[in-house]
Amino acid sequence: MARFHIKSITHKIIILFAISAVASLALFFILFSIASFKLDETFWNDYSTRKISEPLASQFHYYVTEKSLRSGDTLAIRKWAEDKKVDYLVIVKDNAYVYDHSSFIKRPYTRLEQLNYALLPDYNVNFSDGAATIRVYKNVERTYYFVTYALIAILCVCVGFMIMFLGIRKEVSYIVELGNEVDKMSSGLENASFRIVGDDEISDLANAMENMRTSLIDKEHKELEMKKAQDNLVLGMAHDLRTPLTSLIAYIEIVKRQDKTEEVVKYSDKALQKAGEIKNLSDQLFDFFLINSGEKDEFEVVSIEYAFNDYLSELCNYLGAQGFNVAVSDLSWPHQNVSISFDYIGRIMNNIQSNIVKYADTAKPVNLNTKSDGKNFYISIHNAVSDHVDNSSSNGIGLKNVSSMMKKMGGDCIIHTDKTDFTIELAFAVL
């Protein structure tokens, strides 16, 4: 038989509920019919009815004789029937009904009871006004019917629940498995693993939990890597700061011992240079922690010319004051907008100019140009690397800060460098 797949657990439960309800009702009607037949066969036969009605007839005959009742003493007869909890009592005298207990009973007789009562045996009773015949019966079997039907109903409900349970036992086991995996997460995310089975709501939940687990693992790894990088950075910066700081202290000590103005100026300039190196390192460290602080950045949408014209002009002026020849080519301002942080742009330009002053060859020009491809606006700066600079002393934090700030603004930083040339290209996404 072909099997069909139900994607929704809700639909599956509804279908299972319908199947269990139909099966339970069918089983109930079958068992109800069989039980009714067996109970009727047991209680409604000549032997059983006589076993119940004969003692009642004898007791009624004794009551009539003792009280010297007439056939028309309805109140006394009804009192006896109510005391004995009789369900059926009919008195016939001279072929006429003189008493029918059914008229005093709130519950009407069923057709089956009426049929069975009609088949009851007749008993003779001598009233004070003459002989009469009676039919009397007490439904002692009603309790058996009630208990049997109740047991059948309970059995059918249990069968319905069993069908439901068997139908969703895989889903229940799957949920238990997911719960166990969640408990494992408390001892470590790597200890848990959520199996994806099927494509219903439970599997969607398992998939979401697995994605959450892997995301948390990735986040933990990134946090560990970031912490490790920060620790290495702080350690490296502390080492880098020690060298110029030691030199600065030494030059200040030398200045204190000098008598000649020329020597004071000479060592003061050297001390000022080392102080500048310390400030530059502290600025880079501040930029790094500012970028990675997690605080929300504020960006402004402005035109390209408004965003970069003043900063590039200041860069050219500063480099010119430091003895560099800046060659500007293809400088254009497309009529497009960019989303930037002016704070980031200022820090990026400071890092670039500090990097050029520290490592570039003053004898060769610094090339500056811009271009746009419709999707991005590019600022490209190229310089020759000085032969007298030791690049191994650089910690690279400045360029890392530039790259991080560009990524936060939705752009990119592309760097090409070797022993003789250095090029940095800033790409800004245009709106």
N, C-alpha and C positions, 0 to 999 in steps of 0.2 A: 504494500500500500504506500502510495506517495506521501511523503511528509511535507508539511508546509511550515515555513519559518515566520514567526511573529516577532517583529522588531521592537514593538512597544510592550514593555512589561505590564502596563496598564491594560492594554487590549488583551494580553494573555490572561491576566487575572479575571477580567470580565468574562472571557470565553470559558475559563475553568469554572468560574462561579455558575455560569449558565449550565454547563455540563453536569456539575455536581448537583445542582438543584433539580434538573430533569431526572438524573439517576436516582437521587434520594426520593423524589416524589413517586417515581415508577416503582421503586423497591417498597415504599410505604404502602402503596395501593395493593401490590401483590401480597405482601405479608399481612396487610389488614384483611384482605379477602380470605386468605387461608386461615388466619387466626379466628375470624368471625365464623367461618364455616365449622372449624374444629370446636369452638366454644359453644355454638348453637347445637352441634351434634352431641356435645358432652352434657349440656344442661337442659336442652329442650327435647327430652324424650320421656316416655311414659314412666320409666323407673325414677328418673331424677325429679320430675314434677310431683309424682306421688310422694317421694321421700320428703319433699318440702311442704306440700299442701296437706297431707294426712295429719301430721301433728297439729297444724294450725286449725284444721277442721275439728279435731278432737277438743282442742282448747276452746274454740268458739262454742261448741256444743255444751261443754261444761259450764261456760260463762252464761249461756242462755238459760240453762237449767237452774243454775245457782241463783240467778237474778229474776227467774220467772218472767223473762222478757217476751213481749209480743213481737211479731214480725214488723210491726210498724213503729217500734221504739228506736227511731233513727238516731237520736242523740246518744243513747247508751251503746248502740252498735258502733257508731262512728268513734266513740271514745275508746272502745276495745281495739278497733282497727288502728287508731293512731298510737295507742300504747304499744301494740305489737309491731308497729311500723309496717303494716300490711300495705302492699301496693295494689292489690286487686281483691275485691270482695263483692260478689253479686249474689242477691237472694231472690229466688223465684218461688212464688206461691200461687197455686192454682193457675199455672201457665202465664203468670204475669210478674214483671219485675217490680219488687217492692222496695228494693234497696240496690243502689249502684255506687260503690265507693269512689269511682272515677270522678264523680261530680264534685268531690271534696278535695281532690288532689290538684295542686297548681300545675304540676308537670303533665302535659298530655301524653297519652300512650302513643308509641310509635306503631307503624303498621305491623311490624314484626311482632311486637308485644301483643297487639290486638289479636293477631292470628294465633299466637301461642296460647293466649288466655282462653280463646274459644275452644281450644283442644283440651283444656283442663278437665279432670274428672269431676263428676257431681257427687256431693255428699248430702245425706239426709240429716236435718236438724229439726227437733221437735220444739216449736215455740208454744207458748201457753195458749195461743189462738189457733194452733194446728201445725201440721207438718209442712216443711218447705225444703227446697234443695239449695245448696250453696256451692259457689266456686271461689276458692280463696288461694292467694299466692303472694309470696314475699320474694322480691328480687335479690336474693343473697348472691347471685352470680354477677351482679353489677360491678362489684369490687374487682372481680377477676377480669372482666372486660376492660375496666379502666386501667388496671395495672398492666395488662397485656398490651393495650394500645399505647400506653405511655412508654413502655419498654421498646416497642416497635419504633415509635417516634424518635426516641433517644438513639437507637441503633442507626436509623436512617440519617440523622444529623451527624453522627460519628462517621458514617460512610461518606457523607458529603465532605466533611473536613478532611478525611483521609484522601479523597480524590484531589482536593485542593492542595494538600501537603505534598502528595506524590507528584503533582503537576509542577510545583514550584520548589521542589527540594533542591534542585541544582542552583537556583537563584539564592535560596536560603544559605546553602553551603558556600556559595560565592561571596555573599555578604559577610558571613562569619570569617571567611578567609581574608577579606579586606579589613575587617575589624582587627584581626590578629596582626596584619601588616602595619596597621596604624599604631598598635601597641609597640611594635618593634621600633618605630620611628623615635620613641622616647629615649632609646638607648643609642641612637645614631641613625642618620638618614640613609647611610650606606647599607644598613642591616635590613632594610625593607625593600620590597619590590612588588609592584602591583601588576598582576597578570591581567591582560586585556582579553576577555572572552566574550564573543558575540558582539552585537551592535544595538543593544537596548539601553535603557536609562542607567542600569547598573554598570554596564561596560563604559558608558560615557562618564559616569562618576569615577570609575577606576582609572580611566584615561586622564581625567582632570587631576586626580590625586597623584598619578605617576608624573604628570607634567609639573605639578607643584613640587613634588619631591626632587625631581631633576633640577628644577629652577632654583630651589633652595640650596642644593648641592653646589650648583654653579655659582650661586651668590656667595656661599661660604668660601669656595675656592678663590673667587675674585677678591673677597675681603682679606683672605689670608695673603694672597699675592700682593694686594695693595699695602697691607700692613708690613709685609716683608720689604716691599719697595720703599715705603716710607722710612722704615728702620735703616735700610741701607743708605737712603738719601740723607737722613739726619746724621748717620755715622760719617758718610763721605763729606757732607758739608762741614761737620765739626772738624774733620781733618783739614779741609780746604781753608777754613777760617783760621786755623792755628798758624799757618805759614805767614800770611800777610799781617796777622795780628802780632806775631812775634817780631816780624820785621819792623812794624810800626812802633812797637815799644822800644826796640833797639835804636831806631832813628831818633825818637824823641829823647832818649838818653844821650845820644851823641850831640843833638842840638843843644842840650843843656850845658855841655862841656865846651862848646865852641865860643871863641872870642871874636872871630872874624865874621863880618856880615855875609860875605860870599859863601862861607861854609854853612852858616845858619840857613841861608836861602836854599842851598843845594840839598841839604838833608831834610829841610822842611818840605821841599817839593817831593822828595822820595817818600816822606811820611804821608803827604797828602795823596800820593799815588796809591799807597797801600791802603789808606783809609777808603779811597774810592773803590778798590777791589773788594774790601770788606762790605761796603754798602751795596755793591752790585750783587754779591753773594747773598746778602740778607734780603735784597729785593726779590731775587729768584726764589729763595726759600718761602718768602711771604706769598709770592704769586702761586707757588705750588699748593700750599695749604688753602689759599683762597679758592682756587679752582676746584679742589677736592673737598671743600667744606660741606657740600650737599645743599647749600642755600639756593633758593630759586633765583635765577638770573633774570634781569630786566632787559629786554631787547626793544629797539626802536626801528621802525620802517622809515628809511630816508633814501634820498637819491644817491646814486654812486658818487657823483661829484661832491656832494655835501659831506658824504661819509669819509672820503679819503683825500680830498684835495689839500686840506690844511696839514694833515699828518705827513703826507709825502713831501710837501714844501718844507716843513720843519726838519724832516729827515735829511733832505738835500742841504739845507742851511747848516745843520749841525755837522754833517760829514765834511762840508766845505771848510768849516771853522777848524776841524781837526786835521786839515791838510789833505783831504781826499778830493779827487776830481770825479764828480758825478756826471755820467753821460746819460742823458734822458732821451729816449727814443720811443716813438709810437705811443705817446701818452694821450689817451682818449677817454672821454667820459660818456658812455652810452646813456640814453634817456631811460634808464631802468632803476628800480629800487632794490635795496637789500635790507635784510633784518640783522642788525648788529648791536653789540654793546660797546658804547664809546669807551668805557673803562677798559674792556678787553683790547680794543684797537690801540689805545694808548700804551698799554703794557706790551703788546706785540711789537709795536714800533720801537719801544725802548730796548727790548731784548735784541731786536735785529741790529739797531745802531750800536749797541754795546758789543755785540758779537763782531761786527765789522771793525770797530775801533781796535778791538783786542787781537783779532786774527788776520785782518786784511793787509795786503801789501799797498802802502801809500803811493808807491811809484806807478801803480797801474790803476786805471779808472774803475769806478763802481758803476755798473750798468743797471739802469732802471727802466722798465717798460710795463705797459698794461695792455690787455686785450680782452675781448669778450667773444664767446661763441653762441650767445643767445641764452644759454642755460646757466653759465658761470662767468663771473668777472675775475680775471687773473691779474695779480700784481707780482712781477718777477724781478728779483734783485740778484745780481751776479757780481762776485768779486774774486780777485786772485788771492791765494793764501800766501802770507808772508813766510819767507824761508827761516826767519828768526823766531818763530813761534813754536812752542812745544805743545802740540795738540793733545798729548797724553795727559796733560794736567787738567783738561776740561772734564767736568762731570756731566755735561750735556743737559743739565736741568733746564736751562733757558729755552732750548729748542723743544724740549718735551712740553714745557709750559705753553709755548706757541702752538704746538700741535693740538694740545688739549683744549685751548681756548677756541681754536678754529673749529674743532669738532662740536663744541658746545653751541657755536653759532650756525651749525649746519653746513660748514664748509670743510676744507681740507688743507693740509700743509704738505707740500711735496718738496723734498730736499735731495739734491744731488751734490755729492762732495767727493773729492779725492785729495791727493797731496798738494795739488796745485790750484784747484778751482773749487769754489763753493757757490751753489745756486739755491735760493729758496723761492718757492712759488706759492703764493697764497691764493686759494680758490674760494670765492664767495658765491653762494647760490643766489641768483637773481629772481625777483618776484614778477 
